[in-house]
């Protein structure tokens, strides 16, 4: 009994350490590097999402729930692109048509791709969502892709931990240079 409990604790610590390692690689490499990481190590995505779910589970509120709430207040006819959708919680929770993109399919609804190159036509969606999914060193490329697929006057929704940005004001300025206007922060 004690041996099994010790083993379980050690395995959990190893998984937590692996999650932190994968997370660090996702933030310090490009989206292309992330694609290669998960191609070369298929278990890494499951480990990452397990660790991610444990971490978010400790928060007072999950940002995806706020995004879902906001989307439910909008017209169901609006088309949504969910960049880094994970388990497709947004698509499962709203009436809108939602294009789900991620690096590995946790569900059959996911289109596997690099977030800097999603298979959508120009100006084909009304709302683009990044919920805890702005990863990688090529953020400009990824955000330009969101801008490309958004219809004129479309909405970009971003939920991200503050520690993701060294300088939030610089990020907001960069967003403005890409043509986005901050409506709510």
C-alpha positions in Angstrom: 0.0 0.0 0.0 2.6 2.5 1.0 4.8 1.5 -1.9 2.0 2.0 -4.4 1.1 5.4 -2.9 4.7 6.5 -3.1 5.0 5.3 -6.7 1.7 7.1 -7.6 3.1 10.4 -6.1 6.4 10.0 -7.9 4.6 9.3 -11.2 2.4 12.4 -10.7 5.5 14.5 -10.0 7.2 13.2 -13.2 4.0 14.0 -15.2 4.0 17.5 -13.7 7.6 18.0 -14.6 7.0 16.8 -18.1 4.0 19.2 -18.4 6.2 22.1 -17.3 8.9 21.1 -19.8 6.4 20.8 -22.7 4.8 24.1 -21.7 8.2 25.8 -21.8 8.9 24.4 -25.2 5.6 25.6 -26.5 6.2 29.2 -25.3 9.9 29.4 -26.4 9.6 27.8 -29.9 7.6 28.7 -32.9 4.2 27.1 -33.9 6.2 25.1 -36.5 8.4 23.7 -33.6 5.2 22.8 -31.7 3.9 20.9 -34.7 7.2 18.9 -34.9 7.2 18.3 -31.1 3.9 16.6 -31.2 4.6 14.7 -34.3 7.8 13.3 -32.8 6.2 12.6 -29.4 2.5 11.8 -29.7 2.1 11.2 -25.9 3.3 14.8 -25.2 0.0 16.3 -26.2 -2.0 14.1 -23.9 0.5 14.9 -21.0 0.3 18.6 -21.8 -3.5 18.7 -21.8 -3.7 16.6 -18.6 -1.3 19.0 -16.8 -3.1 22.0 -18.3 -6.5 20.8 -17.1 -5.1 20.2 -13.6 -3.6 23.7 -13.5 -6.8 25.4 -14.8 -8.9 23.4 -12.3 -7.2 25.3 -9.5 -8.1 28.7 -10.9 -11.2 30.5 -9.5 -12.6 30.8 -13.0 -11.7 29.1 -16.3 -11.4 31.8 -19.1 -13.1 29.5 -21.6 -16.3 29.7 -19.6 -16.2 33.5 -19.9 -15.7 33.2 -23.7 -18.6 30.8 -23.9 -20.8 33.1 -21.9 -19.9 36.0 -24.3 -20.5 33.9 -27.4 -23.9 32.9 -26.1 -24.8 36.6 -25.9 -24.0 37.0 -29.6 -26.0 35.8 -32.6 -25.9 32.1 -33.3 -25.4 32.8 -37.0 -21.8 34.1 -36.3 -19.0 31.8 -37.4 -16.2 31.2 -34.9 -12.6 30.0 -35.4 -11.2 28.5 -32.2 -7.4 28.6 -32.4 -5.9 26.1 -30.0 -9.2 24.6 -29.2 -8.0 21.6 -27.1 -11.1 19.5 -26.3 -13.5 21.7 -28.3 -15.4 23.0 -25.2 -16.4 26.2 -27.0 -17.8 24.2 -30.0 -19.7 21.9 -27.7 -21.2 24.8 -25.7 -22.5 27.3 -28.2 -25.0 27.1 -31.1 -22.6 28.8 -33.5 -20.6 27.0 -36.2 -17.1 26.7 -34.7 -14.0 25.7 -36.7 -11.8 23.9 -34.2 -8.0 24.0 -34.7 -5.2 22.5 -32.7 -1.9 20.6 -33.1 -3.3 17.2 -32.2 -7.0 16.0 -32.3 -8.4 15.4 -28.8 -11.7 15.0 -30.5 -12.8 14.3 -34.1 -14.0 17.9 -34.5 -10.4 19.2 -34.4 -8.7 20.2 -37.6 -5.0 19.5 -37.1 -2.8 22.4 -38.3 -0.2 25.0 -37.4 -2.1 28.0 -36.0 -0.1 30.2 -38.3 -1.7 28.4 -41.3 -5.3 27.4 -40.8 -7.3 26.0 -43.7 -9.9 28.8 -43.9 -10.6 31.3 -46.7 -9.8 34.9 -46.2 -12.6 36.8 -44.3 -14.6 33.7 -43.6 -15.2 34.0 -39.8 -16.9 36.5 -37.6 -15.0 35.7 -34.4 -11.5 34.3 -33.8 -10.7 33.0 -30.4 -7.4 32.3 -28.6 -8.2 31.0 -25.1 -4.9 30.3 -23.3 -3.5 29.5 -26.8 -1.2 32.3 -27.7 1.9 30.2 -27.6 5.1 30.3 -29.6 7.6 32.9 -30.6 5.8 33.7 -33.9 2.8 35.5 -32.3 2.7 38.1 -35.0 2.3 35.4 -37.7 -0.4 33.7 -35.7 -2.3 36.9 -35.1 -1.9 37.9 -38.7 -3.5 34.6 -39.6 -6.5 35.3 -37.3 -6.8 38.8 -39.0 -6.7 37.1 -42.4 -9.6 34.8 -41.7 -11.7 37.4 -39.8 -14.4 39.3 -41.8 -14.0 43.1 -41.9 -15.3 44.3 -38.5 -14.9 40.8 -37.0 -14.0 40.2 -33.4 -10.8 38.7 -31.9 -11.3 37.3 -28.4 -8.1 36.7 -26.4 -7.9 35.2 -22.9 -4.4 34.8 -21.7 -2.6 34.8 -18.3 -0.9 38.1 -17.7 2.5 36.5 -17.1 2.5 35.5 -20.8 3.4 39.1 -21.7 6.5 40.9 -20.5 4.9 44.1 -21.4 1.1 44.1 -21.9 1.1 47.7 -23.3 3.6 46.6 -26.0 1.3 43.7 -26.9 -1.7 45.9 -27.1 0.2 48.3 -29.3 1.3 45.4 -31.5 -2.3 44.3 -31.8 -3.3 47.9 -32.9 -0.6 47.8 -35.5 -2.1 44.6 -36.9 -5.4 46.5 -37.2 -7.2 45.4 -34.1 -9.0 47.9 -31.9 -9.3 47.1 -28.2 -13.0 47.2 -27.2 -12.8 45.5 -23.8 -9.8 44.4 -21.7 
